[in-house]
């Protein structure tokens, strides 16, 4: 496919006129769609010819994963698109012309699963008419309108069918990577999705502060972790084998009391490897237990866990600070951890005067260069790593 579009340098792109630059973006989007459409068709034909057998494989999905180095989900999606488009020739033509994207094909494909094609045949529904309607919506209206059109069609296709079990429409996939980070995806039914949004949206709103430059996806990510924090702190998680679910971290004593970052110095209960600095952050408001290991790596002495901040002291900190003390943050006490102003590992006492409430996000900030300090009048002040103070709201009036 010769697009006639040569790559341009940044300087050449900046030299384009405004309309010309935007037209190029649209042309590239269309080109990407055309290439993906051609790939989808080639994969479908290769599958029909059973060509993966030539390399000892059963399907184009496995062939794409091995020979194309594709993610399994992406390879499976490519194959399913090819299968669905055999029932949607108008959508396929628009795809090949660059006017429809792969994401739109995913949505349209819901209308022509094998079961639904069979239902349409039983009811005398002309799938060709549906195909033309979906192609028209996909090429002329906003992305979400296509999904609405598909859902209306499906509702009419089976108006008297049984209400689906919402648990059959829910799935969550979590993948942990070598560095301990986690990615995933999920699908939820409409009501389940509303419940999740009803929890996360207020957390996102409450977590916004002046100067917050996080993207919306980052805000949702922080809210998701905060949800887990709240659930663990509230004790609502089922007890497993007499132990309350918690975050467990194993770290050597020298790394725990050290001052360096110490990459790959600690390991979590689920097997992630984290730095000593991150382990010290977790320990700031946790329980510390001693385990002495023998030369063969076998535990020979298990000390008793000791809570760094006991429940009574925590209640006093909650009553005094009433939430995260970081400038501009409005996170409530039950979202917060008790932070040692002078870390207890370095001689800081676990007492009210040396503690401050910080939400999970700002606790991380303070462990990475930001600084907070309580004034004699009870006000908290916050400084950036470069030494400048964060002044907002009432502090601005005071400064003026």
C-alpha positions in Angstrom: 0.0 0.0 0.0 1.8 3.1 -1.2 0.4 6.0 0.7 2.6 8.6 -0.9 3.2 10.0 2.6 6.9 10.4 3.4 8.0 10.7 7.0 8.6 14.3 8.2 11.0 15.6 10.8 9.7 17.6 13.8 11.0 20.7 12.0 9.1 19.9 8.9 5.9 19.2 10.9 6.3 22.6 12.7 6.7 24.3 9.4 3.3 23.1 8.1 0.3 25.4 8.2 -2.4 24.7 10.8 -4.9 23.2 8.4 -2.1 21.2 6.6 -0.8 19.8 9.9 -4.3 18.6 11.0 -5.0 17.2 7.6 -1.9 15.1 7.9 -3.0 13.7 11.2 -6.3 12.7 9.7 -4.5 11.2 6.7 -2.3 9.1 9.0 -5.3 7.9 10.9 -6.9 6.8 7.7 -3.7 5.1 6.6 -3.4 3.3 9.9 -7.0 2.0 9.5 -6.4 0.9 5.9 -3.2 -1.0 6.9 -5.0 -2.7 9.8 -7.9 -3.6 7.5 -5.6 -5.2 5.0 -3.8 -7.1 7.8 -7.2 -8.3 9.2 -8.2 -9.6 5.7 -4.8 -11.3 5.2 -5.1 -13.0 8.6 -8.6 -14.2 7.8 -7.5 -15.7 4.5 -4.5 -17.3 6.1 -6.7 -18.8 8.7 -9.2 -20.1 6.1 -6.3 -21.8 4.2 -5.0 -23.3 7.5 -1.6 -21.9 6.8 -0.5 -22.0 10.5 -0.3 -25.8 10.1 2.8 -25.2 7.8 4.7 -24.1 10.9 3.1 -26.7 13.2 0.6 -24.4 14.8 -3.2 -24.8 15.0 -4.4 -21.2 14.6 -3.5 -17.8 13.3 -3.8 -16.5 16.9 -0.9 -18.7 18.1 1.0 -18.0 14.8 0.7 -14.2 15.4 1.9 -14.6 19.0 4.9 -16.6 18.0 5.9 -15.3 14.6 4.5 -11.8 14.9 5.5 -11.3 18.5 2.0 -10.0 19.3 0.2 -9.9 22.6 -2.2 -12.9 22.7 -5.3 -10.7 23.3 -4.3 -8.5 20.3 -3.8 -11.5 18.1 -7.1 -13.0 19.1 -8.8 -9.7 18.4 -7.4 -9.6 14.9 -8.6 -13.0 14.1 -12.1 -12.4 15.6 -12.3 -9.1 13.5 -11.7 -11.0 10.3 -14.4 -13.6 11.2 -17.0 -10.9 12.1 -16.3 -8.8 9.0 -17.5 -11.7 6.8 -21.0 -10.8 8.0 -20.4 -7.0 7.7 -19.1 -6.3 4.2 -20.2 -2.6 4.3 -18.2 -2.1 7.5 -15.3 -3.9 6.0 -15.3 -1.7 2.9 -15.3 1.4 5.2 -12.5 -0.2 7.2 -10.5 -0.8 4.0 -11.1 2.8 2.9 -9.7 4.1 6.2 -13.0 5.6 7.4 -13.5 3.0 10.2 -11.1 2.0 13.0 -10.2 -1.3 14.5 -11.9 -0.2 17.7 -15.1 0.4 15.8 -14.9 -3.0 14.3 -14.7 -4.4 17.8 -17.9 -2.7 18.7 -19.7 -3.7 15.5 -18.6 -7.3 15.9 -20.8 -7.7 18.9 -23.8 -7.7 16.6 -22.6 -10.7 14.5 -21.4 -13.3 17.0 -22.4 -16.8 15.8 -25.3 -17.0 18.2 -26.6 -13.6 17.1 -26.3 -14.4 13.4 -28.3 -17.5 14.1 -31.0 -15.5 16.0 -31.2 -13.1 13.1 -31.7 -15.9 10.6 -34.4 -17.5 12.8 -36.3 -14.2 13.0 -35.9 -13.3 9.3 -33.7 -10.3 10.1 -31.6 -9.1 7.1 -28.1 -8.7 8.6 -27.2 -6.8 5.4 -29.5 -4.0 6.5 -28.0 -3.9 9.9 -24.5 -3.9 8.3 -25.4 -0.8 6.2 -26.8 1.0 9.3 -23.7 0.3 11.4 -21.4 1.3 8.6 -23.3 4.6 8.2 -23.2 5.3 12.0 -19.5 4.4 12.2 -18.4 6.7 9.4 -20.6 9.7 10.3 -21.1 9.8 14.0 -19.1 9.8 17.3 -17.5 6.6 18.5 -20.0 6.0 21.3 -23.0 6.2 18.9 -21.9 3.0 17.2 -22.1 1.2 20.5 -25.5 2.6 21.2 -26.7 1.5 17.8 -25.4 -2.1 18.4 -27.1 -2.2 21.8 -30.4 -1.1 20.3 -30.2 -3.8 17.6 -29.4 -6.5 20.2 -32.3 -5.4 22.4 -34.7 -5.7 19.5 -33.1 -9.0 18.4 -34.0 -10.7 21.7 -36.6 -8.5 23.4 -38.1 -11.4 25.4 -34.9 -13.2 26.2 -33.8 -13.9 29.8 -32.0 -11.2 31.7 -28.3 -12.1 31.5 -26.5 -13.0 34.8 -24.3 -9.9 35.5 -21.6 -12.2 36.9 -21.2 -13.7 33.4 -20.4 -10.2 32.1 -17.6 -9.5 34.5 -14.0 -10.2 34.2 -10.7 -8.8 35.6 -7.3 -9.7 34.3 -4.1 -8.7 36.2 -0.6 -9.2 34.9 2.5 -8.6 37.0 5.7 -7.6 35.2 9.3 -8.3 36.0 9.7 -5.0 37.8 6.7 -5.6 40.1 4.4 -3.2 38.2 0.9 -4.4 37.3 -1.3 -3.9 34.3 -4.7 -5.3 33.6 -8.1 -4.9 32.0 -11.6 -5.5 33.0 -15.2 -5.8 31.7 -18.2 -5.0 33.7 -22.0 -5.2 33.2 -23.8 -1.8 33.2 -24.8 -1.9 36.8 -21.5 -3.2 38.0 -19.8 -0.4 36.0 -22.0 2.2 37.6 -21.1 0.9 41.1 -17.4 1.1 40.3 -17.7 4.7 38.9 -19.8 5.7 41.9 -16.9 4.8 44.2 -14.0 6.1 42.0 -15.5 9.4 40.9 -15.8 10.9 44.4 -12.3 9.7 45.2 -10.9 11.4 42.1 -12.8 14.6 43.0 -11.6 14.6 46.6 -8.0 13.9 45.5 -7.7 17.0 43.2 -5.5 19.7 44.5 -4.2 23.0 43.2 -1.4 22.4 40.6 -2.4 18.8 40.1 -1.0 17.8 36.7 -2.1 14.2 36.7 -4.0 12.9 33.7 -7.5 11.6 34.3 -6.3 8.0 33.9 -3.6 8.7 36.6 -6.2 10.1 38.9 -8.3 7.0 38.4 -5.2 4.9 39.1 -4.5 6.7 42.4 -8.2 6.4 43.3 -8.2 2.7 42.6 -5.2 2.2 44.9 -6.9 4.4 47.6 -9.9 2.1 47.3 -7.7 -0.8 48.2 -6.2 1.1 51.1 -9.6 2.0 52.5 -10.8 -1.6 52.2 -7.7 -3.1 53.9 -7.8 -0.4 56.6 -11.6 -1.0 57.2 -11.1 -4.8 57.7 -13.8 -5.7 55.2 -11.7 -8.2 53.4 -12.2 -11.9 54.3 -9.7 -13.4 56.7 -7.5 -16.0 55.1 -6.2 -18.8 57.3 -6.6 -16.8 60.5 -4.6 -13.8 59.0 -6.1 -10.5 58.1 -5.1 -9.5 54.5 -2.2 -7.0 54.5 0.7 -5.8 52.5 3.7 -7.9 53.4 7.3 -6.8 52.6 10.5 -8.7 53.4 13.6 -6.6 53.6 17.0 -7.0 55.2 17.7 -5.0 58.4 20.6 -3.1 56.8 18.5 -2.0 53.9 15.6 -1.0 56.2 17.7 1.3 58.4 19.9 2.6 55.5 19.5 5.9 53.7 20.1 4.8 50.1 17.4 4.0 47.5 18.5 0.4 47.5 16.9 -0.9 44.3 15.6 -4.5 44.3 16.2 -4.8 48.0 12.8 -6.0 49.2 10.2 -8.5 48.1 6.4 -8.3 48.6 4.1 -11.1 49.5 2.9 -11.5 45.9 6.5 -11.7 44.7 7.1 -8.1 43.4 10.6 -6.7 43.9 10.8 -3.2 45.3 13.4 -0.8 46.5 14.5 -0.3 50.1 13.2 3.2 50.0 9.7 2.0 49.0 10.0 -0.6 51.9 10.8 2.1 54.4 7.8 4.1 53.1 5.5 1.0 53.7 7.0 0.5 57.1 6.3 4.1 58.1 2.8 3.2 59.3 2.9 -0.6 59.5 3.9 -3.5 61.7 7.5 -4.6 62.0 8.4 -8.2 62.6 11.8 -9.8 63.1 12.8 -13.0 61.2 16.3 -14.4 61.7 17.4 -16.6 58.8 19.9 -19.5 59.1 22.7 -20.1 56.7 20.5 -22.4 54.5 17.8 -19.7 54.2 15.6 -21.3 56.8 14.0 -19.1 59.5 15.5 -19.9 62.9 13.9 -17.1 65.0 10.5 -15.3 64.6 10.1 -12.2 66.6 6.7 -10.7 67.5 5.1 -8.1 65.3 5.1 -4.6 66.7 2.8 -1.9 65.5 4.7 1.3 64.8 1.7 3.5 65.5 -0.8 1.9 67.9 -4.6 2.5 67.6 -4.7 5.0 70.5 -2.0 7.2 69.1 -3.5 6.9 65.6 -6.8 8.2 67.0 -5.0 11.2 68.5 -3.3 12.0 65.2 -6.7 11.7 63.4 -8.4 14.1 65.8 -5.6 16.7 65.5 -4.9 16.6 61.7 -8.4 15.8 60.5 -7.0 14.6 57.2 -4.0 14.9 54.9 -1.8 17.8 56.0 -0.1 18.3 52.6 -0.9 21.7 51.2 -4.1 21.8 49.2 -5.1 18.2 49.9 -8.6 17.4 51.3 -8.3 13.6 51.8 -10.1 12.5 55.0 -8.3 10.7 57.9 -9.5 7.3 56.8 -7.6 7.7 53.5 -4.4 8.6 55.3 -1.3 6.9 56.7 0.6 8.1 59.8 4.0 9.5 58.6 7.0 10.0 60.9 8.4 13.6 60.3 11.8 12.2 61.5 11.7 8.6 60.4 11.6 6.2 63.3 14.4 4.2 61.7 16.7 7.2 62.3 15.7 7.9 65.8 12.4 9.6 65.3 10.0 8.9 68.2 6.6 7.4 67.6 4.7 10.2 69.4 2.1 12.7 68.4 4.6 15.5 67.9 6.5 13.5 65.3 3.5 12.2 63.3 1.4 13.6 60.5 -1.5 12.3 58.4 -0.7 12.0 54.7 -2.8 10.4 52.0 -1.1 7.6 49.9 -0.1 9.9 47.1 1.3 12.7 49.3 3.0 10.2 51.6 5.0 9.1 48.5 5.8 12.7 47.7 7.2 13.4 51.2 9.4 10.3 50.9 10.7 11.6 47.5 11.8 15.1 48.4 8.8 17.2 49.5 8.8 18.3 53.1 6.1 19.2 55.6 6.4 21.0 58.9 4.0 21.9 61.7 4.1 25.4 63.0 3.7 26.4 66.7 0.2 27.7 65.9 -0.8 24.3 64.6 -0.7 25.2 60.9 1.1 22.8 58.4 3.4 24.1 55.7 4.7 22.2 52.7 7.9 22.7 50.7 8.9 21.4 47.3 12.1 19.5 46.7 13.7 22.7 45.4 13.0 24.5 48.7 10.1 26.7 47.6 7.0 26.6 49.6 3.6 25.6 48.3 1.2 28.5 49.0 -2.4 28.1 48.2 -5.8 29.3 49.6 -5.4 30.8 53.1 -1.6 30.6 52.9 -1.6 33.0 49.9 -3.6 35.5 51.9 -1.2 35.2 54.8 1.8 35.6 52.5 0.3 38.7 51.0 
